[in-house]
Amino acid sequence: MSTTVKDISDLHAQVGREKLTEIIQARIEPIAAPSSQRRRNRAHSGEPSGDAVPKPVGVEPEKSGATEDWLAHFTAGTVSAAELHRIKLPHHALLLDRWFAEGDLGFVFAVRSVGKTHLGLGMARALAEGGSIGPWCACAAVPVLYVDGEMNAEQIRERDAALAKCDGPLYYLNHELLFARTEKTINLALPECQDALTKLCVARCVRVLFLDNLSTLFSGVPENDNDAWEAVLPWLLHLRKLNIAVVIVHHAGRNGQMRGASRREDAAAWVLRLDDALDVATVKRGAKFVSTFTKPSRHTPADVPSFAWEFSPDKNTGRCEVTYHEASGLEVFLQWIRDGLGRVHEFLMMRKAATRQTAAKKVFASLS
């Protein structure tokens, strides 16, 4: 058709009424088709669907045109007990003391302003320097990446300088510096950010990755939804396969337990809780807390003891002194009671029995 068509009357004159109806119908059908039909049409044409859910990092895409032979895969991956004892297995060396090893997923949690970042930075420094933090000694110096999504860069620099003892392969990815240089915001709930961070770790031979903290670095993941954690878990398991240990810093809820969905702890090698030990009259500078493993490490049959810590920064020297002692069972028990006094008091006051009220007063008096 060589004649230029200016409007529908020209087209009608050229092709006739019957043909014009067919042309219009062919143009309207793809637009008016239901969304499910449009998705099928895009699938057949190879065009990506706009509402497709992105695959988690580390999950291989399905092969088009062929079904995966999982029987062959499972057969290849199955070994006899005799072969298990003969073959060379991947080695997960200890990194810190006897409870933290390569490929671990660990959590450090506490209520706000207790000292999570103090301890996290202290652990990162010990691992990168091959030194120690409190009673825990690093088994060797390893490259460490500390991703910070909360503190400003000036505070991180000050705390790092206060804890540093020597040079070591310690790297920082701070949210404020990242935005200043690229105008980008960290969101590790996104597959593209997960993939980029994995590549950065591999490029710098990172053995330990600190993520501080879960609330600020994983936007859009509902804390109380177990299924929502599936957007993150495959990536963490992929890092485990690369023998990269991950430590996630998180907050405690009002019940004293780690905030949010419980499924996060299933894949963890250990979970460490910090309880505030500062007296209410003490002016807060530094940190003072008791560390207790709520999920013991799978690497040691014996329980790792609880420790009472104090981080004391010196304004004159800029250094931070770290002291510790093993916490007694009574000290830990009393700390737990102090943490739960408000809830215990509320529970007791809901009951009108005089004996319970009397018991509550005695508990408060003994701890005051």
MARKEVO-266707 format. One line per 5 residues: their letters; for each residue x, y, z of N, C-alpha, C. Coordinates in steps of 0.05 Angstrom, whole numbers. Example, Ala and Ser with C-alpha at 12.3 -4.5 7.8 and 13.67 -1.06 7.14 Angstrom:
MARKEVO-266707
AS	264:-114:156:246:-90:156:264:-66:156  257:-45:142:273:-21:143:258:1:157
END
This chain:
MARKEVO-266707
MSTTV	17:-24:0:0:0:0:18:25:0  20:38:-23:39:60:-26:27:87:-18  1:90:-19:-12:115:-13:-10:121:16  -4:146:23:-2:154:51:-29:155:64  -32:143:88:-58:143:102:-57:165:123
KDISD	-74:185:120:-75:208:138:-95:203:161  -118:190:155:-137:185:176:-152:159:169  -172:152:186:-186:127:182:-203:127:157  -212:151:148:-228:152:123:-212:145:99  -186:153:99:-168:145:77:-165:115:76
LHAQV	-161:103:100:-157:74:102:-182:59:93  -205:70:101:-230:58:92:-233:58:62  -225:80:50:-227:83:21:-209:64:6  -186:58:18:-166:41:5:-172:11:8  -180:2:32:-183:-27:37:-212:-37:38
GREKL	-231:-18:41:-259:-26:43:-267:-32:72  -293:-33:76:-304:-35:103:-297:-61:117  -299:-84:102:-294:-110:114:-265:-113:123  -247:-105:106:-219:-107:113:-211:-88:135  -224:-64:136:-219:-45:157:-226:-56:184
TEIIQ	-249:-70:186:-257:-82:211:-237:-102:221  -226:-119:203:-205:-138:211:-180:-124:222  -172:-103:209:-148:-88:217:-151:-77:245  -175:-64:250:-180:-52:276:-181:-73:298  -194:-96:292:-197:-118:311:-169:-129:319
ARIEP	-152:-131:300:-125:-142:305:-109:-123:322  -114:-97:320:-99:-77:336:-110:-76:364  -136:-80:368:-149:-77:394:-144:-101:412  -144:-126:401:-143:-150:417:-120:-151:436  -95:-145:428:-72:-147:447:-75:-127:470
IAAPS	-87:-104:465:-90:-83:485:-111:-91:506  -133:-102:496:-156:-109:513:-153:-136:527  -133:-152:519:-130:-178:530:-125:-177:560  -135:-196:576:-130:-197:605:-100:-198:611  -93:-189:635:-65:-188:642:-52:-215:641
SQRRR	-67:-237:649:-56:-264:647:-49:-272:619  -67:-264:599:-62:-270:572:-38:-254:561  -35:-229:570:-12:-213:561:14:-225:571  13:-236:597:37:-249:607:45:-273:591  23:-289:583:29:-313:567:41:-305:540
NRAHS	30:-283:528:40:-274:502:69:-266:504  76:-252:527:104:-243:531:122:-267:535  111:-287:549:127:-311:555:134:-325:529  114:-327:510:119:-341:485:139:-325:468  138:-299:470:155:-282:454:183:-278:466
GEPSG	187:-287:491:212:-283:505:215:-256:518  194:-240:517:195:-213:530:192:-217:561  208:-203:577:206:-206:606:180:-195:617  168:-208:636:143:-199:649:149:-177:669  132:-156:669:137:-134:687:133:-140:716
DAVPK	116:-161:722:111:-168:750:125:-194:758  146:-201:743:161:-226:750:177:-221:775  177:-241:792:193:-239:817:222:-246:811  241:-229:818:269:-235:812:279:-259:827  296:-275:815:307:-298:828:329:-289:848
PVGVE	330:-302:871:351:-295:891:378:-301:879  398:-286:889:426:-290:881:434:-318:889  450:-331:872:460:-357:878:442:-380:869  418:-374:859:400:-394:849:402:-394:818  411:-416:807:415:-418:778:388:-416:764
PEKSG	387:-401:742:362:-399:727:356:-426:713  330:-432:710:323:-456:697:331:-456:667  339:-478:657:347:-480:629:322:-481:612  321:-463:592:298:-462:574:298:-486:555  275:-497:550:273:-518:531:281:-546:541
ATEDW	290:-548:566:299:-574:576:293:-575:606  286:-599:615:281:-603:643:306:-612:657  311:-600:680:335:-608:696:333:-637:704  355:-652:700:356:-680:708:366:-682:737  347:-677:755:355:-676:784:362:-704:794
LAHFT	352:-725:782:360:-752:790:390:-756:785  399:-746:762:428:-748:756:444:-731:776  434:-707:782:448:-690:801:450:-703:829  427:-713:838:427:-725:865:444:-751:866  444:-766:844:460:-790:842:490:-783:844
AGTVS	498:-761:829:526:-753:829:534:-742:856  515:-730:871:522:-718:897:520:-737:920  510:-762:916:508:-781:938:533:-798:941  543:-800:966:567:-816:971:560:-837:993  575:-859:992:572:-879:1012:587:-870:1037
AAELH	581:-883:1060:595:-876:1084:625:-881:1081  632:-903:1067:660:-909:1063:674:-888:1047  660:-878:1025:672:-857:1008:674:-831:1024  654:-826:1041:654:-801:1057:680:-799:1073  690:-822:1083:714:-821:1099:740:-820:1083
RIKLP	737:-825:1056:761:-824:1039:766:-798:1025  744:-785:1018:746:-761:1000:756:-736:1016  767:-717:1001:775:-692:1013:751:-673:1015  745:-663:1038:722:-646:1043:729:-617:1045  711:-599:1039:716:-570:1043:723:-565:1073
HHALL	743:-548:1077:752:-542:1105:742:-515:1113  730:-514:1137:721:-489:1149:738:-483:1174  758:-467:1169:777:-462:1191:765:-443:1212  773:-447:1237:764:-429:1258:776:-401:1253  760:-381:1259:768:-353:1255:773:-339:1281
LDRWF	755:-343:1300:757:-329:1326:750:-348:1348  770:-351:1367:767:-369:1390:759:-397:1379  741:-411:1393:733:-438:1385:704:-439:1376  692:-416:1371:663:-416:1365:656:-402:1339  675:-389:1325:669:-375:1301:687:-385:1278
AEGDL	674:-396:1257:690:-408:1235:682:-397:1208  698:-403:1188:692:-395:1161:664:-406:1152  650:-390:1137:624:-398:1127:601:-395:1147  607:-387:1171:586:-384:1192:567:-361:1185  542:-364:1193:523:-342:1195:517:-338:1225
GFVFA	524:-314:1235:520:-308:1263:505:-282:1267  491:-280:1289:476:-256:1296:487:-245:1323  490:-218:1324:495:-204:1349:471:-185:1353  456:-188:1375:433:-171:1379:431:-160:1407  418:-138:1410:414:-124:1436:394:-102:1431
VRSVG	384:-91:1453:367:-67:1451:384:-43:1442  372:-21:1436:387:2:1426:407:12:1446  430:21:1434:451:35:1449:464:19:1471  465:-7:1468:478:-24:1489:508:-28:1482  515:-31:1457:543:-35:1450:547:-54:1427
KTHLG	526:-59:1410:528:-78:1388:550:-70:1369  551:-45:1361:572:-36:1342:599:-35:1355  601:-29:1381:627:-30:1395:639:-58:1392  622:-78:1398:632:-105:1397:637:-114:1368  619:-106:1350:623:-114:1322:649:-103:1311
LGMAR	655:-77:1316:680:-65:1307:704:-78:1320  701:-85:1346:723:-98:1360:729:-125:1348  708:-140:1341:712:-166:1329:724:-163:1301  715:-143:1285:726:-139:1258:755:-132:1260  763:-115:1279:791:-107:1282:808:-131:1290
ALAEG	799:-147:1309:814:-171:1317:818:-190:1294  798:-194:1278:800:-213:1256:819:-203:1234  817:-177:1228:834:-165:1207:864:-163:1216  868:-159:1242:895:-156:1252:908:-183:1261  891:-203:1264:901:-228:1275:906:-225:1305
GSIGP	891:-207:1318:895:-201:1346:873:-213:1363  863:-197:1382:843:-208:1400:823:-185:1408  800:-193:1417:780:-175:1429:771:-189:1454  777:-177:1477:770:-189:1502:783:-216:1505  768:-237:1512:779:-264:1515:782:-280:1489
WCACA	772:-268:1467:771:-283:1441:794:-275:1423  811:-295:1416:834:-290:1399:829:-300:1371  837:-284:1351:835:-291:1323:855:-313:1317  848:-332:1300:866:-354:1293:886:-345:1272  879:-325:1256:896:-314:1236:884:-288:1226
AVPVL	901:-271:1213:891:-246:1202:877:-252:1175  853:-243:1172:837:-248:1148:825:-222:1138  820:-219:1112:807:-195:1102:778:-193:1112  769:-169:1121:743:-165:1132:730:-141:1119  704:-144:1112:688:-121:1102:666:-115:1122
YVDGE	666:-90:1131:645:-81:1150:626:-62:1136  601:-71:1132:581:-54:1119:564:-41:1140  564:-14:1140:550:1:1161:527:16:1148  503:12:1159:480:26:1148:467:46:1167  481:52:1189:468:69:1210:485:93:1218
MNAEQ	510:88:1226:527:110:1237:538:127:1215  544:152:1223:558:170:1203:587:162:1201  599:170:1179:627:162:1173:646:172:1194  641:196:1205:659:207:1225:660:190:1250  637:180:1259:636:163:1282:650:136:1278
IRERD	647:125:1254:660:100:1248:691:104:1248  700:126:1237:729:132:1237:739:135:1265  724:148:1282:733:153:1310:734:126:1325  714:109:1322:714:84:1336:735:65:1326  739:65:1299:760:48:1288:788:56:1298
AALAK	793:82:1299:819:91:1308:823:84:1338  801:85:1353:803:79:1382:810:50:1387  802:32:1369:807:3:1373:830:-8:1358  840:7:1338:862:-4:1320:888:-8:1336  901:-30:1331:927:-36:1343:949:-37:1322
CDGPL	942:-45:1298:961:-46:1275:945:-46:1249  959:-44:1227:946:-45:1201:936:-73:1196  914:-75:1182:903:-101:1174:883:-97:1151  876:-119:1137:858:-117:1114:829:-114:1122  823:-90:1134:796:-84:1142:785:-62:1124
YYLNH	761:-68:1112:749:-49:1093:722:-40:1104  714:-15:1098:688:-5:1107:672:4:1083  646:-4:1083:627:6:1064:605:20:1080  608:46:1083:591:63:1100:569:76:1082  545:76:1092:522:86:1077:525:116:1070
ELLFA	537:131:1088:540:160:1084:561:165:1062  583:152:1064:604:155:1044:595:146:1016  580:124:1016:570:114:990:552:134:977  534:147:993:516:166:981:531:191:972  550:200:988:566:223:981:581:219:954
RTEKT	590:195:949:606:190:925:589:181:901  566:168:906:551:157:884:522:165:883  511:177:905:483:183:909:466:157:908  478:135:917:464:110:918:459:102:947  438:87:952:431:77:979:432:47:980
INLAL	444:36:1001:447:7:1004:420:-5:1011  412:-25:996:389:-42:1003:395:-71:995  403:-86:1015:412:-114:1010:388:-133:1007  364:-122:1006:341:-139:999:339:-142:969  353:-125:954:352:-126:925:373:-145:914
PECQD	365:-163:895:385:-182:884:409:-169:872  405:-146:859:428:-133:846:449:-123:866  439:-114:890:458:-106:911:471:-130:924  457:-152:927:468:-176:938:490:-186:919  484:-186:893:504:-196:874:529:-179:873
ALTKL	525:-152:875:548:-134:874:565:-137:899  553:-140:922:568:-143:947:583:-170:947  571:-191:936:585:-216:934:610:-214:916  607:-200:894:630:-196:876:651:-180:889  644:-160:905:663:-144:919:679:-161:939
CVARC	664:-178:953:677:-196:973:697:-215:959  689:-226:937:706:-244:922:730:-230:911  726:-205:900:749:-190:889:770:-183:910  761:-178:935:780:-170:956:786:-193:975  778:-218:967:784:-242:983:774:-240:1011
VRVLF	751:-227:1015:739:-223:1042:731:-250:1053  739:-255:1078:731:-280:1092:709:-275:1113  706:-250:1122:685:-244:1142:670:-219:1133  644:-220:1132:627:-197:1124:609:-190:1148  612:-165:1157:595:-154:1179:573:-137:1166
LDNLS	548:-141:1174:525:-125:1164:512:-112:1188  516:-86:1191:507:-71:1214:489:-48:1205  463:-50:1206:448:-72:1219:426:-81:1201  411:-101:1209:390:-113:1193:368:-93:1185  361:-76:1204:338:-57:1199:345:-37:1178
TLFSG	370:-27:1178:377:-5:1160:388:-15:1133  397:-40:1131:409:-50:1106:390:-66:1089  368:-75:1101:349:-93:1086:322:-79:1085  319:-59:1068:293:-45:1067:272:-61:1052  247:-59:1062:225:-72:1048:221:-101:1056
VPEND	237:-112:1075:233:-139:1084:218:-138:1111  192:-146:1111:177:-145:1136:190:-162:1158  195:-150:1181:210:-163:1202:196:-188:1213  169:-187:1214:154:-209:1227:144:-230:1208  152:-228:1183:142:-246:1163:164:-267:1157
NDAWE	160:-292:1165:181:-312:1160:186:-316:1130  164:-316:1114:168:-321:1085:183:-298:1072  182:-274:1083:196:-251:1071:226:-255:1072  235:-270:1092:264:-275:1095:276:-291:1072  258:-304:1056:267:-319:1033:280:-301:1012
AVLPW	275:-275:1013:288:-256:995:318:-253:1002  326:-261:1026:353:-256:1036:368:-282:1040  354:-303:1050:367:-328:1058:382:-341:1036  372:-344:1011:388:-357:990:415:-343:986  415:-317:988:441:-302:985:460:-309:1007
LLHLR	450:-310:1032:468:-316:1055:479:-345:1052  462:-363:1043:471:-391:1039:491:-392:1016  488:-375:996:508:-374:974:535:-364:985  535:-345:1003:560:-336:1015:573:-358:1031  556:-374:1044:567:-397:1059:582:-416:1040
KLNIA	570:-421:1017:583:-439:997:610:-427:988  612:-401:988:638:-388:981:657:-386:1005  649:-398:1028:665:-398:1053:669:-371:1065  649:-353:1060:650:-326:1071:632:-325:1096  643:-319:1119:627:-317:1144:612:-291:1144
VVIVH	588:-291:1155:571:-267:1156:562:-262:1185  566:-238:1195:556:-230:1222:536:-208:1218  511:-213:1226:489:-193:1223:484:-181:1251  484:-155:1252:478:-140:1277:448:-133:1276  434:-138:1298:405:-134:1298:396:-124:1325
HAGRN	371:-115:1326:360:-105:1351:343:-126:1366  341:-122:1392:324:-139:1408:296:-126:1410  276:-143:1413:249:-133:1417:243:-128:1446  219:-120:1452:211:-114:1480:212:-139:1498  210:-162:1485:211:-187:1501:240:-196:1507
GQMRG	260:-181:1497:288:-187:1502:299:-206:1482  283:-217:1464:292:-236:1443:298:-220:1417  311:-233:1399:317:-220:1374:291:-212:1360  290:-188:1350:265:-176:1339:258:-190:1313  232:-195:1310:222:-204:1284:219:-234:1282
ASRRE	217:-244:1257:211:-272:1251:233:-291:1262  225:-313:1271:244:-332:1284:259:-349:1264  250:-351:1239:263:-368:1219:291:-359:1213  297:-333:1218:324:-324:1213:346:-339:1228  338:-349:1252:358:-363:1268:363:-392:1259
DAAAW	346:-403:1242:348:-431:1235:375:-437:1222  384:-420:1204:409:-425:1189:433:-414:1204  429:-401:1227:452:-389:1241:469:-410:1255  495:-406:1254:514:-424:1269:514:-416:1299  509:-391:1305:508:-382:1332:494:-355:1334
VLRLD	483:-349:1357:469:-324:1362:479:-313:1389  488:-288:1389:499:-276:1413:482:-252:1422  474:-252:1447:458:-231:1458:474:-214:1477  470:-187:1476:483:-169:1494:462:-156:1512  467:-156:1539:449:-144:1558:463:-121:1571
DALDV	449:-98:1572:460:-73:1583:466:-77:1613  491:-70:1621:499:-73:1649:506:-46:1662  500:-24:1648:505:2:1659:484:9:1680  493:20:1702:475:30:1723:459:53:1711  434:56:1719:417:77:1708:428:105:1714
ATVKR	444:108:1736:455:134:1743:481:140:1728  492:121:1713:517:125:1699:512:141:1674  530:160:1669:529:176:1644:540:158:1622  524:154:1601:531:135:1580:554:146:1562  577:134:1564:599:138:1545:613:112:1543
GAKFV	616:102:1518:626:75:1515:604:55:1518  610:32:1529:590:11:1532:597:-8:1554  577:-19:1567:581:-39:1588:558:-58:1586  564:-84:1581:544:-104:1576:554:-132:1583  535:-151:1584:540:-179:1588:534:-194:1562
STFTK	553:-209:1552:548:-225:1527:541:-254:1534  520:-264:1522:510:-291:1527:501:-304:1500  509:-328:1495:501:-342:1471:473:-354:1476  453:-344:1461:426:-355:1463:423:-379:1444  440:-381:1424:443:-405:1407:473:-412:1407
PSRHT	480:-433:1422:509:-440:1425:521:-447:1398  547:-442:1395:561:-448:1370:561:-478:1365  558:-485:1340:558:-514:1332:587:-525:1330  607:-507:1334:634:-516:1331:647:-527:1356  634:-523:1379:646:-533:1404:625:-546:1421
PADVP	632:-570:1432:612:-584:1449:607:-570:1475  627:-555:1485:624:-541:1510:612:-513:1506  596:-504:1525:585:-477:1523:606:-456:1526  604:-435:1510:622:-412:1513:611:-395:1536  627:-388:1556:616:-374:1579:607:-346:1572
SFAWE	590:-335:1589:582:-307:1587:604:-289:1598  607:-265:1587:627:-247:1596:615:-219:1601  625:-206:1621:618:-178:1626:639:-160:1613  630:-142:1596:648:-125:1580:645:-96:1588  667:-81:1584:666:-51:1586:684:-39:1566
FSPDK	673:-22:1549:688:-6:1529:690:23:1540  714:31:1547:718:57:1560:735:75:1543  723:93:1527:739:112:1510:752:134:1527  776:141:1519:791:163:1532:791:187:1514  779:209:1523:777:233:1507:804:246:1501
NTGRC	823:242:1518:850:254:1515:867:240:1494  867:213:1495:883:197:1477:869:188:1452  842:188:1453:826:178:1431:825:147:1430  838:134:1449:838:105:1450:814:95:1466  808:69:1462:786:56:1477:797:32:1491
EVTYH	794:32:1517:803:9:1533:780:-11:1536  787:-37:1530:767:-58:1531:775:-77:1554  757:-79:1574:762:-97:1596:739:-117:1597  744:-139:1610:724:-160:1612:730:-179:1635  710:-193:1643:713:-216:1662:691:-235:1658
EASGL	696:-260:1664:675:-280:1661:653:-275:1681  628:-274:1670:605:-268:1686:596:-293:1701  590:-289:1727:580:-312:1743:552:-318:1735  543:-343:1741:516:-351:1736:495:-333:1749  501:-324:1774:483:-307:1789:482:-280:1776
EVFLQ	505:-270:1766:506:-243:1753:488:-243:1727  490:-265:1712:474:-267:1688:444:-269:1695  438:-285:1715:410:-290:1723:397:-264:1732  412:-248:1749:401:-223:1759:397:-203:1736  415:-204:1716:413:-186:1693:387:-192:1678
WIRDG	382:-218:1674:357:-226:1660:333:-216:1675  333:-219:1702:310:-210:1718:307:-180:1715  329:-165:1716:327:-135:1713:315:-128:1686  323:-143:1665:313:-137:1638:283:-142:1637  273:-161:1653:245:-169:1652:228:-158:1674
LGRVH	238:-141:1691:223:-131:1715:197:-118:1707  198:-102:1686:173:-88:1678:152:-107:1670  159:-128:1655:139:-148:1647:130:-165:1670  149:-172:1689:141:-187:1713:122:-171:1730  128:-146:1733:111:-128:1750:83:-126:1737
EFLMM	82:-122:1711:57:-120:1697:40:-145:1700  53:-169:1697:39:-194:1700:28:-197:1728  44:-190:1748:35:-194:1776:13:-175:1783  14:-150:1773:-6:-130:1780:-33:-136:1766  -32:-152:1745:-57:-160:1732:-74:-179:1749
RKAAT	-60:-193:1767:-73:-210:1786:-77:-195:1812  -100:-198:1824:-106:-182:1848:-100:-197:1874  -88:-221:1871:-81:-236:1895:-60:-221:1912  -65:-218:1937:-47:-202:1954:-20:-216:1956  -19:-242:1955:6:-257:1957:24:-250:1934
RQTAA	13:-248:1910:30:-241:1886:40:-213:1888  24:-194:1898:33:-167:1901:55:-165:1922  53:-180:1943:74:-180:1963:100:-192:1952  97:-214:1936:121:-226:1924:134:-206:1905  119:-191:1890:130:-172:1871:146:-151:1886
KKVFA	135:-141:1908:150:-120:1924:176:-131:1934  176:-156:1942:201:-168:1953:222:-171:1931  213:-178:1906:232:-180:1884:244:-153:1878  228:-132:1877:238:-105:1872:257:-96:1894  250:-101:1918:267:-93:1941:294:-106:1940
SLS	295:-132:1933:320:-147:1933:339:-138:1911  329:-125:1890:346:-117:1868:351:-87:1867  340:-72:1886:343:-43:1886:369:-35:1898
END
